[in-house]
Amino acid sequence: MSLQVRHKITYSIFLFFLLQLTFGQTVTILEEGSHTPIPGITIYNIDQSKIVLTDINGEASLLVFDANEILFLKDFLYESQQLSKSEIIKNKGVVYLKSKVEGLNEIVISASKFEQNKRDIPQTIVSVNAKNIAFANPQTSADVLENTGHIYIQKSQMGGGSPMIRGFSTNRLLITVDGVRMNNAIFRGGNLQNVIAIDPFALHHTEVTLGAGSVVYGSDAIGGVMSFYTKKPQLSNSDALEFSASVLTRYASVNNENTGHLDFNLGYKKWAFLSSVSYTNFEDLRMGSHGLDDYLRPEYVTQQNGEDVVVVNSNPNVQTPTGYDQINLMQKVRYKPSNTLDFDIGLYYSTTSDFSRYDRLLRYKDDQLRSAEWNYGPQQWFMGNFQLTKLSSRSNLYDKIQTTLAYQNFKESRMDRDFGSSTRYVSEENVDAISINLDLEKRFNSKTSLFYGVEYLYNKVGSEAEAQNIDTNSTVLDVTRYPDGATWQSFAAYTSFKYKPNSKFVFQSGLRYNQVWSKANFTANNVFLDLPFNEAKVNTGALTGTAGITWSPSAMIQWKLNASTAFRAPNIDDIGKVFDSEPGSVVVPNKDLKAEYAYGGELGLKLDFNNKVILDLATYYTFLDNALIRRDYELNGETEIVYNGELSTVQAMQNASKAWIYGFEAALEINFAKDLKLRSQYNIIGGTEDNNGIEEPIRHVAPSFGRTHLIWERKKLLFDAFLVYNNELSFNQLSPSEIEKDYLYALDADGDPYSPSWYTLNLRTQYQYNTQLSFTASLENITDQRYRPYSSGLSAAGRNLILALKYRF
């Protein structure tokens, strides 16, 4: 063999091993179960002198590390791992990380606005990640919450979803999106639909704090806080552009849903851009075939040749009209000039078409359908959000500081017309909301941490109303729902202290002082109402606090104990609203209102038997004082006035009640094998409120409810067979305000309204073909039950086949 040939062979062998060495030193990190790539995983050595991050495809080069060096893989949503570089190469460069979203080691943000271990927090926090959201196939973000098993959802129409948490609802619950408060000055005590404005396809994860959250979030956070965190733009680990995208299409048979979604990420070294768009079209919703006839839709109103006509519904199981469509847009920009400084900008927009308020279309008067029209106009929401995050290891004031500046605009409208009437009443509302938050975190040592911050909120309300004559196309001004130009402001400072002397014991406490001002002028509305005042002002302060401990005497047992106070200051909806609360009643303004306060406690116990059987128990109690509630009222000495052409009983919001709410929650998980597990959640809620010395049931205390899942997961397949169930609320258990809405309910043997028990059998499956393509199918309400969740005007979906296809590239 010649020398030249030997050199060529030697060179080829050297090149072969060089290529093997190069390609063998790339790691791909995938999520266990779904096998989807995980971007942003931090990989570092023991002294953190070498650090790399996985890119959008979950990949990172390991060339900077030595062959036998121990590498640490870390991300707050996944369980950390440590492996040697040689082990990773031996495993062909693939590492699977397990999601922490259901474990005690999960990191949550909502409890203090900064990352904390869930195990350290004395309150119950429920988390859902994007993987679980995708598997559940929810139509709206209200359905995301319902799938947790802890939250009850009321729907007055298909374009809705009003959460109930531990006996509280509407403006006694707080919603945040990427840390920005969504609650505004016209969030009402009636059912709220704002949560559907949040795109479930754009969510990274969701956290729900069960119980009071006023120390961190201020007014309204009495019953719980729903925190939605959207996807964040991903940076590139090199100077080259990294591009990723995903597309999804989904179909649901029960309302002929057609959904399309697209998002894509452009990642540079310091800049990243994330765009997201979703469009959904729903037709009328079909209820189940087997159940009570009370919920059927035998007839509805339509216009023929300019006249209102009652027509027979060809399929009484179809709830006509309930269909609508919705579009969600999101654009995010991220700039990270250094490891200690991060800028984030987010633009969010959501709008619906007009949609019927279905429950109002069910009402009869003298055996005739009462309304010819009752529609919500487009529900629009826009938010611009700027956030600056800075880390510092040298500052005496903070280790991490976060500044958030946001502007939001909300628009909504209502249009209603009685059967046979030529007058259509139209009202349009909008709110401009500005918020500024400064939040800081300081860790003094491994045992002691301090979180503190300040917040300023400003809301301005716009409200217009007119009465339209549909025959002549003429319009006249009418009383507005809210006093036009009303303002609501809040300033607050808060602090939270955490002490963790060892791994078994954690103490956390906090204080917040809040001052709230609101102002409304009724001069324009007094043309119609003749109120005894032209202006209303509220200036109220509130001091709230919380203290709690978590104690883990062993790996098997964990105790949680927490006590807290919370408040809700009157908003413009409370002091200034004019509307027909129900047939024959009208709500008028009341300037003499003050804040309501809640005092509560929670005790939790978690038992973990070697991760084979896990039992999680919690009990809670809340006392609500000076409760703001709608009660009969006198206006200029009169108890009745004519409103929209009808003699109506006068009502107003008043600090006229006290309430006592209590409950018990139990969760069970049994891991039969690595591939097979059972999960079950059950919630028992009770409560009464005082009505002039008489104790009555509370409107937003849901019946006992729960769900049980049997889950099998192996390699690329995931199956979930589950049962959802709900107890009865008898006539005697309904609040007086619900009894007055008997058209929503079934009738018992005595002819009285009640909410029957119900159940559904369901099956979901997901097949992950590869890291790019996944297919999800669900068959819900398999037995086609006809039922209506408590307090809802809309009957639930009948048998429903849902198909979704997602592709990543």
Secondary structure, DSSP 8 states (H G I E B T S, - for coil): --HHHHHHHHHHHHHHHHHHHHHTTEEEEEETTT--B-TT-EEE-TTSSSEEE--TTSEEE-TTS-TT-EEEEEETTEEEEEEEHHHHHHTTTEEEE-B-TTSTT-EESTTTSS-EEGGG-SSEEEEEEHHHHHHH--SSHHHHHHTTSS-EEE-SSSS--EEEETTEEGGGEEEEETTEE---TT--SS---GGGGS-GGGEEEEEEEES--HHHH-TTTTSEEEEEEE------SSSS-EEEEEEEEEEETTTTEEEEEEEEEEE-SSEEEEEEEEEEEE--EE--SEE-GGG---EEEEEETTEEEEEE-SSTTEESS--EEEEEEEEEEEEEEETTEEEEEEEEEEEE--EE-GGGGG-EETTEE-EEEEEE---EEEEEEEEEEEE-SS-SS-SEEEEEEEEEEEEEEEEEEETT-SEEEEEEEEEEEEEEEEEEEEE-SSSEEEEEEEEEEEEEEEEEEEEEETTTTEEEE---SS-TT-EEEEEEEEEEEEEEEETTEEEEEEEEEEEEEEEEE-TTTHHHH--S-SEEEEEEEEEEEEEEEEE-SSSSEEEEEEEEEEEE---HHHHH--EEEETTEEE---S----EEEEEEEEEEEEEETTTEEEEEEEEEEEEEEEEEEEE--BTTBSEEEETTEEEEEEEEEEEEEEEEEEEEEEEEEESSSSEEEEEEEEEEEEEEEETTEEEE-TT----EEEEEEEEEETTEEEEEEEEEE--B-GGGS-HHHHTTGGGSEE-TTS-EEB--EEEEEEEEEEE-SSSEEEEEEEESTT-EE---TT-SS----SEEEEEEEEE-
